[in-house]
Amino acid sequence: MSLKDYELVFITRESPNLPGAKYRAYNFTKILKENGYRADVLSYAADLGAYSGILEQYLSIIDKISYNLKAYLRFKQYRCPLFVIQRFNYHSLAPLLFCLKNRIKFIYDIDDWEFRENIDYFKGIFPRSKAEFLFRKTARKAALCISGSHYLQDYITTITPKSYYLAPGIDIELFKPTTEKTALSKTLAWVGTMFREEDYINLKYLFKIMKDLPDLTLEVVGDGHYKSRITAESKRLELRNIIYRGWIEGSMIPKYLENISLGLFPLKVKSRFTEAKFPVKIIEFMSKGIPVIATSFGEVKSIIKDGENGLLAKDENDFKYKIEMILEDSELYSRISRSARESVVLNYSDRRQTQKLISILDREL
């Protein structure tokens, strides 16, 4: 059978405005349809009513079972499906059971580390992370696995040889510079979620940097469980140059970025989670022609070439030095701004990434 004989069904637990679902389910589906393929997204949040994002913590075990039952019944509407399970979480249960029972092919699309940090096996038999153990067992039954970062690609390759790296892709027309960036506003931005302790520690690290840059403004965009601790930390440091923007709808992010001079992506915590995650916020900044200063760790190293399409910082002092350096050097700023945009157009457009997905599936099916 060829790819066009199937209906690709992307299964996600997230709503369309969250990056995982947006860039790896909805965007792919849209472009697949434009190219004559049958494709659909089944979102536990958008289609079944499940909580998503910050509210997901309120889902009980009964809720999760209930939504899996609803999803299982929905699957019967597809005549020749090929399921793409986006991430491994509670929503994976229904598509896995449905596929195994009906001998239907499925694909894992893993772009996040959703297991315990420690995945050791006690005495080589008993797993510390039951989720990782279950993923390992079921991934061997998948038609193939797609990884959203090189770290995940290396990990999944130890489980199955049918493993491919595929970065997310963004709409480069939506995230397009309206004018050449000039850094006149001197407003910096951090965009992300506040669901993990890592987010708190990374922002705490960034606040220490901003304390020595009182003439610059940092806008913090995002929300999550740790927001109260994060705001308390900025108050403790008596920072007057921090503005909290809260959530900004995905469709409004390109407009919001018009007034941002620099994107910041500091990583103080180096863990499996931070190493495995693809920092899509970086390519959003870069696509808009906004230079990014980031910690050289994890997937960042494959995106940013220091001094060419962005800047990599080693520590607090290096961050401060490079922030001041690029804002004071208009020629350097303009050169990196143009190069950042060009690198995203070349490597991370949603159409380019969808074509890569099609090539992978044509090769394996």
ZAKEVO-644287 format. One line per field, with one value per residue (C-alpha): residue in three letters; chain; x, y, z. Coordinates in steps of 0.5 Angstrom, whole numbers, plus 500, padded with zeros to 3 digits. Example, Ala and Ser with C-alpha at 12.3 -4.5 7.8 and 13.67 -1.06 7.14 Angstrom:
2
type: c(ALA;SER)
mol: c(A;A)
c1: c(525;527)
c2: c(491;498)
c3: c(516;514)
//
This chain:
365
type: c(MET;SER;LEU;LYS;ASP;TYR;GLU;LEU;VAL;PHE;ILE;THR;ARG;GLU;SER;PRO;ASN;LEU;PRO;GLY;ALA;LYS;TYR;ARG;ALA;TYR;ASN;PHE;THR;LYS;ILE;LEU;LYS;GLU;ASN;GLY;TYR;ARG;ALA;ASP;VAL;LEU;SER;TYR;ALA;ALA;ASP;LEU;GLY;ALA;TYR;SER;GLY;ILE;LEU;GLU;GLN;TYR;LEU;SER;ILE;ILE;ASP;LYS;ILE;SER;TYR;ASN;LEU;LYS;ALA;TYR;LEU;ARG;PHE;LYS;GLN;TYR;ARG;CYS;PRO;LEU;PHE;VAL;ILE;GLN;ARG;PHE;ASN;TYR;HIS;SER;LEU;ALA;PRO;LEU;LEU;PHE;CYS;LEU;LYS;ASN;ARG;ILE;LYS;PHE;ILE;TYR;ASP;ILE;ASP;ASP;TRP;GLU;PHE;ARG;GLU;ASN;ILE;ASP;TYR;PHE;LYS;GLY;ILE;PHE;PRO;ARG;SER;LYS;ALA;GLU;PHE;LEU;PHE;ARG;LYS;THR;ALA;ARG;LYS;ALA;ALA;LEU;CYS;ILE;SER;GLY;SER;HIS;TYR;LEU;GLN;ASP;TYR;ILE;THR;THR;ILE;THR;PRO;LYS;SER;TYR;TYR;LEU;ALA;PRO;GLY;ILE;ASP;ILE;GLU;LEU;PHE;LYS;PRO;THR;THR;GLU;LYS;THR;ALA;LEU;SER;LYS;THR;LEU;ALA;TRP;VAL;GLY;THR;MET;PHE;ARG;GLU;GLU;ASP;TYR;ILE;ASN;LEU;LYS;TYR;LEU;PHE;LYS;ILE;MET;LYS;ASP;LEU;PRO;ASP;LEU;THR;LEU;GLU;VAL;VAL;GLY;ASP;GLY;HIS;TYR;LYS;SER;ARG;ILE;THR;ALA;GLU;SER;LYS;ARG;LEU;GLU;LEU;ARG;ASN;ILE;ILE;TYR;ARG;GLY;TRP;ILE;GLU;GLY;SER;MET;ILE;PRO;LYS;TYR;LEU;GLU;ASN;ILE;SER;LEU;GLY;LEU;PHE;PRO;LEU;LYS;VAL;LYS;SER;ARG;PHE;THR;GLU;ALA;LYS;PHE;PRO;VAL;LYS;ILE;ILE;GLU;PHE;MET;SER;LYS;GLY;ILE;PRO;VAL;ILE;ALA;THR;SER;PHE;GLY;GLU;VAL;LYS;SER;ILE;ILE;LYS;ASP;GLY;GLU;ASN;GLY;LEU;LEU;ALA;LYS;ASP;GLU;ASN;ASP;PHE;LYS;TYR;LYS;ILE;GLU;MET;ILE;LEU;GLU;ASP;SER;GLU;LEU;TYR;SER;ARG;ILE;SER;ARG;SER;ALA;ARG;GLU;SER;VAL;VAL;LEU;ASN;TYR;SER;ASP;ARG;ARG;GLN;THR;GLN;LYS;LEU;ILE;SER;ILE;LEU;ASP;ARG;GLU;LEU)
mol: c(A;A;A;A;A;A;A;A;A;A;A;A;A;A;A;A;A;A;A;A;A;A;A;A;A;A;A;A;A;A;A;A;A;A;A;A;A;A;A;A;A;A;A;A;A;A;A;A;A;A;A;A;A;A;A;A;A;A;A;A;A;A;A;A;A;A;A;A;A;A;A;A;A;A;A;A;A;A;A;A;A;A;A;A;A;A;A;A;A;A;A;A;A;A;A;A;A;A;A;A;A;A;A;A;A;A;A;A;A;A;A;A;A;A;A;A;A;A;A;A;A;A;A;A;A;A;A;A;A;A;A;A;A;A;A;A;A;A;A;A;A;A;A;A;A;A;A;A;A;A;A;A;A;A;A;A;A;A;A;A;A;A;A;A;A;A;A;A;A;A;A;A;A;A;A;A;A;A;A;A;A;A;A;A;A;A;A;A;A;A;A;A;A;A;A;A;A;A;A;A;A;A;A;A;A;A;A;A;A;A;A;A;A;A;A;A;A;A;A;A;A;A;A;A;A;A;A;A;A;A;A;A;A;A;A;A;A;A;A;A;A;A;A;A;A;A;A;A;A;A;A;A;A;A;A;A;A;A;A;A;A;A;A;A;A;A;A;A;A;A;A;A;A;A;A;A;A;A;A;A;A;A;A;A;A;A;A;A;A;A;A;A;A;A;A;A;A;A;A;A;A;A;A;A;A;A;A;A;A;A;A;A;A;A;A;A;A;A;A;A;A;A;A;A;A;A;A;A;A;A;A;A;A;A;A;A;A;A;A;A;A;A;A;A;A;A;A;A;A;A;A;A;A;A;A;A;A;A;A;A;A;A;A;A;A)
c1: c(500;502;502;496;492;492;488;494;491;495;493;495;492;494;490;491;495;500;507;507;500;501;507;507;500;496;501;503;496;494;500;499;491;494;498;493;493;488;490;486;488;484;485;483;483;479;475;474;473;479;483;490;496;496;489;491;494;486;485;483;485;477;477;483;480;474;477;481;474;471;477;477;470;472;477;472;470;477;477;484;488;495;495;501;501;504;508;507;502;495;492;497;493;487;490;495;490;486;492;494;487;486;493;493;500;502;507;510;512;516;518;519;522;516;519;523;529;532;531;535;533;534;538;537;530;525;524;524;520;514;512;519;519;512;514;520;516;511;516;518;511;511;512;517;518;520;524;523;531;537;538;531;533;539;535;530;535;537;530;528;532;526;528;528;529;524;525;518;517;513;509;515;510;506;513;516;520;515;521;529;530;534;534;531;526;532;526;528;523;523;517;516;512;512;510;517;522;527;523;523;531;532;528;532;538;536;533;540;543;537;539;546;542;537;536;534;527;525;518;516;511;508;504;504;504;511;509;508;515;518;514;516;523;523;520;526;531;527;527;524;525;521;514;510;505;502;499;499;495;499;496;498;505;508;505;507;514;514;517;522;529;532;530;533;534;538;539;541;538;542;537;534;528;532;537;531;526;526;526;521;521;528;526;520;524;529;524;522;529;530;537;537;542;542;546;550;546;542;538;540;547;544;540;545;552;555;556;553;545;545;550;551;553;557;555;552;557;558;550;551;557;553;547;550;555;550;545;551;553;548;552;553;545;543;548;545;538;538;542;537;531;535;537;530;527;532;531;525;519;513;512;520;519;512;516;521;515;512;519;520;513;514;520;518;510)
c2: c(500;507;513;516;509;511;516;519;521;525;523;529;530;538;543;547;553;549;548;540;539;546;544;537;535;541;544;537;535;542;541;534;535;541;536;531;526;524;527;529;530;528;532;530;537;540;534;530;536;534;539;541;545;548;545;538;537;537;530;524;517;516;522;520;513;516;520;514;510;516;516;509;509;515;511;507;512;511;506;505;509;510;513;518;518;525;524;518;520;518;519;513;508;508;508;503;498;500;499;492;489;491;490;497;500;506;511;514;522;523;531;531;527;525;519;520;523;516;510;505;498;495;489;490;487;492;499;506;509;505;510;509;501;501;506;501;495;499;502;496;494;501;502;507;512;520;524;531;532;529;527;523;520;517;514;511;508;504;501;500;501;505;511;518;525;530;537;541;547;553;558;562;567;568;569;574;580;586;591;589;589;594;593;600;598;594;590;582;576;570;565;559;555;555;547;545;546;547;553;556;555;557;564;565;564;569;574;575;577;582;585;587;590;595;599;593;590;583;581;574;570;564;561;555;552;555;562;565;562;566;572;572;571;577;581;578;581;588;587;593;591;585;585;579;578;571;567;570;566;562;566;573;571;574;580;581;579;586;590;585;586;580;573;569;562;561;554;553;546;540;534;529;534;540;536;532;538;542;549;552;559;560;558;563;569;567;567;574;576;577;575;569;569;562;557;552;545;540;542;549;547;544;550;556;557;562;569;567;566;567;567;562;564;560;563;569;574;571;572;579;581;578;582;588;587;586;591;596;593;595;592;585;585;586;581;576;578;576;570;567;568;565;559;558;559;553;548;549;551;547;545;543;539;536;534;530;527;524;522;518;515;513;510;505;504)
c3: c(500;499;503;500;501;509;513;517;524;529;536;541;548;547;544;538;541;545;541;541;538;533;530;530;529;526;521;518;517;514;509;508;506;501;498;496;503;507;514;521;528;534;540;547;549;542;540;547;552;556;560;557;559;565;567;565;573;575;570;575;573;572;567;563;562;560;555;552;552;548;543;542;540;535;532;529;524;520;514;513;519;520;527;529;537;539;545;550;556;558;551;548;551;547;540;542;544;538;533;537;537;530;527;525;524;528;529;535;534;540;541;549;555;559;563;570;569;572;567;571;571;578;578;570;571;575;571;575;570;568;563;559;560;557;551;550;549;545;540;538;535;532;524;526;531;529;534;535;537;536;544;543;536;539;545;541;536;542;542;534;528;525;528;524;526;524;527;528;522;523;518;515;512;519;522;517;519;517;517;518;525;529;536;538;543;547;550;551;551;554;552;555;560;567;569;571;577;571;568;575;576;569;570;577;573;568;573;576;569;568;575;572;566;569;563;559;560;560;558;561;556;559;565;569;576;578;576;583;585;579;581;588;586;581;587;592;587;587;579;576;569;569;565;566;560;561;556;549;544;539;533;536;538;531;532;539;537;533;538;541;540;543;545;551;552;558;561;568;569;564;565;560;559;557;553;549;548;541;543;538;541;538;531;532;534;529;523;525;525;532;534;540;546;548;553;549;551;548;541;541;539;532;531;533;530;535;532;525;526;534;540;545;552;557;563;567;565;558;557;560;555;549;550;551;545;540;542;542;535;529;524;528;530;523;520;525;524;517;518;523;518;513;517;519;512;509;515;519;515;516;508;508;514;512;505;510;514;507;505;511;511;503;505;511;509)
//
